[in-house]
Amino acid sequence: MKKFALALVLVFCFACVASAELTEPAKLIFAAQEVGTGAYSVSAAIQGALLKGLPAGSTIDLTTNSPGGVGAPVLIQRGRADMIVGNAGPALWSYEKSKDDYQFGGCPDVRSIAGGLGHAMANIMFTKKFVDATGCTTMEEVIEKKVPIKLITKKNGTLGELTAERVIEACGISVEDFLKFATWEKTGTDAIKSGIQDDLYDATIDHVDAGQATTTEICLTHDMHFVQLKDETLANLNKMGYAPIVMLAGTWNKQEKDINTMGSQQNLIVPASMNDDVAYALAKALCENKDEIAAAVASLKWFDPKTAGRADLNGAPLHPGAAKYYKEMGYAFE
């Protein structure tokens, strides 16, 4: 009887240790972009879910000082926030590259909690007028033949502009060599739209979610050709930190075929110094409240806890606390 009672005590104690790893309230700062942006909506939805996984008395203060997904790792590295929504590709580049090699590099202390928070994709479009005039339908063909092409994208420091750089490099040429036969204008979304509609430019490259307003309007008001990258180019983008994604037929007006492309999905990044138990609780809360965040923001319906720990969806290394949760659940993680 005594042995049985002792066994019950041991089981009870083990259960308490296993299920009560985090007891002290956490006080966290969550950097977001300005109110009204899509990034703010995503951050606000995630904030509510994360609080459900933290002890009573915990707080997550939402600020509006995020520079966006490209600069997000720098904010974490400098200790300006405890968490921020970034993107897998930029998180990887900031982690791996030095400041000399990459403007937002030198961030070895950035870690990720979860990736795959969205369904964004690289989208390359030529005008039909350019295709008819040159016969070129792919980026690889333009580069191989050195066809003069007028490219327009978003400004420096945006993921759209960086994605255009990566696409060019993935085709096997440096941006410097590309500009020996091509021109490249970097500007705002309104100028991109009007420039394409007025036939001032031949092509645009962006990193967007389905339904993005500028791309939608361009495709409704102008005949566009949707560019399919070759398998080798896609593989190169994958190595750079992008993940495979399909731009389904009908995503844009007159897009009749599926396009295999790459995307750098949003992730939740934190400092390496974050307490393991806090990181574990954040990963658990995010995954176990998937339906709630998906109901709040449409793009979050693509979030899948079973793949949230994948390297190509996180970019920066997983925080050990988050990795512990994925391992316990039997989910993929790297």
KEGU-104680 format. One record per residue (C-alpha): x, y, z. Coordinates in nm, 3 decimals. Layout:
BEGIN
[[X,Y,Z]]
...
***
This chain:
BEGIN
[[0.000,0.000,0.000]]
[[0.286,0.234,0.089]]
[[0.456,0.158,-0.244]]
[[0.132,0.232,-0.428]]
[[0.089,0.564,-0.242]]
[[0.450,0.659,-0.317]]
[[0.397,0.580,-0.683]]
[[0.091,0.805,-0.693]]
[[0.290,1.088,-0.533]]
[[0.570,1.050,-0.786]]
[[0.326,1.048,-1.079]]
[[0.151,1.356,-0.943]]
[[0.480,1.541,-0.893]]
[[0.601,1.453,-1.242]]
[[0.275,1.575,-1.394]]
[[0.305,1.904,-1.208]]
[[0.660,1.960,-1.331]]
[[0.567,1.868,-1.689]]
[[0.260,2.089,-1.711]]
[[0.363,2.388,-1.500]]
[[0.697,2.486,-1.651]]
[[0.607,2.855,-1.666]]
[[0.454,3.006,-1.353]]
[[0.584,3.363,-1.334]]
[[0.400,3.629,-1.538]]
[[0.581,3.739,-1.853]]
[[0.613,4.104,-1.956]]
[[0.677,4.126,-2.330]]
[[0.700,4.400,-2.593]]
[[0.560,4.308,-2.936]]
[[0.667,4.547,-3.214]]
[[0.419,4.599,-3.497]]
[[0.380,4.840,-3.785]]
[[0.141,5.134,-3.774]]
[[-0.229,5.088,-3.701]]
[[-0.428,5.011,-4.015]]
[[-0.158,4.810,-4.190]]
[[-0.194,4.440,-4.263]]
[[0.111,4.373,-4.047]]
[[-0.057,4.542,-3.750]]
[[-0.370,4.329,-3.795]]
[[-0.160,4.010,-3.799]]
[[0.033,4.119,-3.489]]
[[-0.285,4.210,-3.299]]
[[-0.443,3.872,-3.381]]
[[-0.133,3.687,-3.268]]
[[-0.104,3.898,-2.953]]
[[-0.442,3.778,-2.824]]
[[-0.361,3.415,-2.893]]
[[-0.020,3.433,-2.727]]
[[-0.159,3.581,-2.407]]
[[-0.374,3.271,-2.365]]
[[-0.059,3.062,-2.321]]
[[0.105,3.281,-2.058]]
[[0.045,3.283,-1.680]]
[[-0.212,3.515,-1.524]]
[[-0.079,3.868,-1.491]]
[[0.129,3.846,-1.809]]
[[0.129,4.136,-2.053]]
[[0.217,4.177,-2.421]]
[[0.245,4.545,-2.509]]
[[0.188,4.610,-2.879]]
[[0.401,4.899,-3.010]]
[[0.410,5.049,-3.358]]
[[0.785,5.083,-3.417]]
[[0.836,4.787,-3.651]]
[[1.030,4.877,-3.969]]
[[0.863,4.587,-4.154]]
[[0.971,4.232,-4.227]]
[[1.306,4.323,-4.383]]
[[1.430,4.535,-4.091]]
[[1.258,4.334,-3.818]]
[[1.565,4.127,-3.722]]
[[1.765,4.445,-3.656]]
[[1.506,4.557,-3.400]]
[[1.539,4.223,-3.219]]
[[1.921,4.231,-3.236]]
[[1.925,4.579,-3.081]]
[[1.696,4.475,-2.795]]
[[1.414,4.709,-2.897]]
[[1.145,4.437,-2.877]]
[[1.085,4.089,-2.740]]
[[0.903,3.972,-3.051]]
[[0.810,4.094,-3.395]]
[[0.654,3.957,-3.713]]
[[0.920,3.925,-3.985]]
[[0.977,3.714,-4.294]]
[[1.174,3.394,-4.331]]
[[1.408,3.511,-4.608]]
[[1.514,3.839,-4.446]]
[[1.547,3.662,-4.109]]
[[1.790,3.414,-4.266]]
[[1.989,3.685,-4.447]]
[[2.014,3.898,-4.131]]
[[2.126,3.596,-3.929]]
[[2.382,3.463,-4.176]]
[[2.523,3.775,-4.340]]
[[2.741,4.050,-4.198]]
[[2.654,4.419,-4.221]]
[[2.919,4.450,-4.493]]
[[2.743,4.191,-4.709]]
[[2.382,4.289,-4.637]]
[[2.232,4.616,-4.518]]
[[2.029,4.444,-4.247]]
[[2.291,4.182,-4.156]]
[[2.482,4.124,-3.835]]
[[2.193,3.973,-3.637]]
[[2.326,3.646,-3.488]]
[[2.095,3.665,-3.186]]
[[1.767,3.636,-3.380]]
[[1.557,3.321,-3.330]]
[[1.217,3.214,-3.461]]
[[0.912,3.083,-3.278]]
[[0.702,2.981,-3.578]]
[[0.687,3.029,-3.954]]
[[0.431,3.004,-4.230]]
[[0.215,3.292,-4.108]]
[[0.071,3.379,-4.447]]
[[0.059,3.289,-4.814]]
[[0.280,3.548,-4.983]]
[[0.462,3.475,-5.306]]
[[0.710,3.607,-5.559]]
[[0.515,3.734,-5.859]]
[[0.690,3.818,-6.187]]
[[0.487,3.981,-6.464]]
[[0.574,4.100,-6.815]]
[[0.344,4.322,-7.015]]
[[0.187,4.148,-7.316]]
[[0.327,4.428,-7.529]]
[[0.682,4.331,-7.424]]
[[0.618,3.962,-7.490]]
[[0.474,4.035,-7.834]]
[[0.766,4.262,-7.925]]
[[1.049,4.038,-7.803]]
[[0.906,3.686,-7.800]]
[[1.049,3.645,-7.450]]
[[0.824,3.476,-7.193]]
[[1.073,3.393,-6.913]]
[[1.327,3.580,-6.701]]
[[1.593,3.325,-6.790]]
[[1.541,3.395,-7.162]]
[[1.562,3.772,-7.111]]
[[1.887,3.732,-6.920]]
[[2.039,3.477,-7.157]]
[[1.969,3.696,-7.461]]
[[2.041,4.023,-7.274]]
[[1.715,4.169,-7.395]]
[[1.676,4.535,-7.293]]
[[1.396,4.532,-7.037]]
[[1.253,4.812,-6.826]]
[[1.180,4.679,-6.477]]
[[0.987,4.862,-6.206]]
[[0.959,4.750,-5.842]]
[[0.905,4.881,-5.492]]
[[1.167,5.092,-5.315]]
[[1.498,4.987,-5.161]]
[[1.456,4.802,-4.832]]
[[1.121,4.646,-4.920]]
[[1.080,4.273,-4.958]]
[[0.944,4.331,-5.308]]
[[1.269,4.500,-5.411]]
[[1.484,4.239,-5.238]]
[[1.285,3.959,-5.399]]
[[1.351,4.113,-5.741]]
[[1.724,4.108,-5.659]]
[[1.705,3.744,-5.551]]
[[1.512,3.642,-5.865]]
[[1.777,3.802,-6.086]]
[[2.058,3.633,-5.889]]
[[1.875,3.299,-5.893]]
[[1.874,3.321,-6.272]]
[[2.253,3.311,-6.257]]
[[2.351,3.675,-6.302]]
[[2.450,3.958,-6.070]]
[[2.234,4.267,-6.043]]
[[2.531,4.469,-6.168]]
[[2.554,4.262,-6.485]]
[[2.176,4.268,-6.528]]
[[2.185,4.648,-6.530]]
[[2.433,4.648,-6.818]]
[[2.143,4.573,-7.054]]
[[1.834,4.646,-6.840]]
[[1.696,4.945,-6.652]]
[[1.539,4.928,-6.307]]
[[1.316,5.190,-6.147]]
[[1.238,5.162,-5.773]]
[[0.937,5.356,-5.651]]
[[0.601,5.345,-5.473]]
[[0.304,5.123,-5.554]]
[[0.101,5.397,-5.727]]
[[0.390,5.472,-5.963]]
[[0.429,5.101,-6.039]]
[[0.062,5.076,-6.129]]
[[0.052,5.385,-6.349]]
[[0.390,5.307,-6.508]]
[[0.278,4.961,-6.621]]
[[-0.063,5.088,-6.734]]
[[0.101,5.364,-6.944]]
[[0.348,5.116,-7.100]]
[[0.646,5.300,-6.954]]
[[0.784,4.972,-6.819]]
[[0.800,4.614,-6.941]]
[[0.797,4.413,-6.619]]
[[0.745,4.419,-6.247]]
[[0.848,4.182,-5.968]]
[[0.694,4.182,-5.623]]
[[0.637,3.970,-5.315]]
[[0.263,3.978,-5.242]]
[[-0.037,3.801,-5.096]]
[[-0.318,3.696,-5.327]]
[[-0.555,3.988,-5.371]]
[[-0.292,4.259,-5.317]]
[[-0.456,4.579,-5.441]]
[[-0.188,4.713,-5.678]]
[[-0.136,4.382,-5.860]]
[[-0.511,4.325,-5.878]]
[[-0.568,4.661,-6.045]]
[[-0.279,4.617,-6.288]]
[[-0.419,4.282,-6.401]]
[[-0.771,4.420,-6.435]]
[[-0.665,4.716,-6.648]]
[[-0.369,4.581,-6.849]]
[[-0.284,4.260,-7.034]]
[[-0.008,4.086,-6.839]]
[[0.198,3.770,-6.885]]
[[0.259,3.567,-6.568]]
[[0.617,3.441,-6.570]]
[[0.702,3.083,-6.472]]
[[1.059,3.047,-6.341]]
[[1.256,2.735,-6.436]]
[[1.309,2.457,-6.184]]
[[1.677,2.543,-6.141]]
[[1.591,2.905,-6.066]]
[[1.325,2.799,-5.814]]
[[1.577,2.567,-5.647]]
[[1.822,2.856,-5.618]]
[[1.555,3.071,-5.452]]
[[1.483,2.787,-5.213]]
[[1.850,2.782,-5.111]]
[[1.830,3.157,-5.050]]
[[1.558,3.111,-4.788]]
[[1.233,3.106,-4.986]]
[[0.980,2.823,-4.962]]
[[0.783,2.659,-5.247]]
[[0.433,2.790,-5.308]]
[[0.178,2.764,-5.589]]
[[0.013,3.075,-5.728]]
[[-0.314,2.910,-5.821]]
[[-0.482,2.979,-6.154]]
[[-0.727,3.265,-6.113]]
[[-0.526,3.439,-5.842]]
[[-0.509,3.735,-6.084]]
[[-0.731,3.837,-6.373]]
[[-0.656,3.632,-6.688]]
[[-0.407,3.408,-6.506]]
[[-0.517,3.080,-6.658]]
[[-0.250,2.842,-6.524]]
[[-0.098,2.756,-6.187]]
[[0.243,2.916,-6.140]]
[[0.505,2.738,-5.930]]
[[0.688,3.006,-5.740]]
[[0.858,3.078,-5.408]]
[[0.753,3.281,-5.107]]
[[0.909,3.415,-4.792]]
[[0.634,3.365,-4.537]]
[[0.591,3.567,-4.223]]
[[0.738,3.436,-3.900]]
[[0.746,3.536,-3.535]]
[[1.100,3.623,-3.430]]
[[1.243,3.673,-3.082]]
[[1.588,3.719,-2.922]]
[[1.803,3.415,-2.850]]
[[1.810,3.529,-2.486]]
[[1.436,3.471,-2.440]]
[[1.363,3.224,-2.159]]
[[1.311,2.873,-2.300]]
[[0.986,2.826,-2.109]]
[[0.846,3.152,-2.243]]
[[0.939,3.055,-2.600]]
[[0.779,2.712,-2.548]]
[[0.459,2.875,-2.419]]
[[0.445,3.115,-2.715]]
[[0.486,2.836,-2.972]]
[[0.224,2.625,-2.796]]
[[-0.026,2.911,-2.769]]
[[0.017,3.013,-3.132]]
[[-0.033,2.658,-3.260]]
[[-0.322,2.570,-3.031]]
[[-0.513,2.888,-3.116]]
[[-0.478,2.853,-3.493]]
[[-0.853,2.875,-3.558]]
[[-0.883,3.196,-3.357]]
[[-0.608,3.381,-3.544]]
[[-0.733,3.253,-3.881]]
[[-1.078,3.390,-3.805]]
[[-0.926,3.729,-3.724]]
[[-0.702,3.764,-4.032]]
[[-0.767,3.579,-4.359]]
[[-0.401,3.526,-4.449]]
[[-0.344,3.339,-4.122]]
[[-0.569,3.056,-4.237]]
[[-0.261,2.921,-4.417]]
[[-0.074,2.878,-4.086]]
[[-0.015,2.507,-4.019]]
[[0.127,2.403,-3.678]]
[[0.255,2.080,-3.833]]
[[0.495,2.273,-4.058]]
[[0.550,2.585,-3.843]]
[[0.893,2.462,-3.734]]
[[1.028,2.401,-4.085]]
[[1.359,2.576,-4.159]]
[[1.244,2.726,-4.490]]
[[0.944,2.885,-4.318]]
[[1.149,3.034,-4.034]]
[[1.477,3.146,-4.185]]
[[1.645,3.220,-3.852]]
[[1.712,2.918,-3.628]]
[[1.427,2.797,-3.413]]
[[1.441,2.904,-3.050]]
[[1.514,2.592,-2.838]]
[[1.193,2.645,-2.643]]
[[0.985,2.642,-2.962]]
[[1.177,2.341,-3.096]]
[[1.094,2.155,-2.775]]
[[0.722,2.207,-2.835]]
[[0.735,2.088,-3.198]]
[[0.937,1.783,-3.097]]
[[0.686,1.690,-2.826]]
[[0.400,1.722,-3.075]]
[[0.577,1.517,-3.341]]
[[0.571,1.813,-3.582]]
[[0.841,1.883,-3.841]]
[[1.114,2.112,-3.713]]
[[1.474,2.197,-3.800]]
***
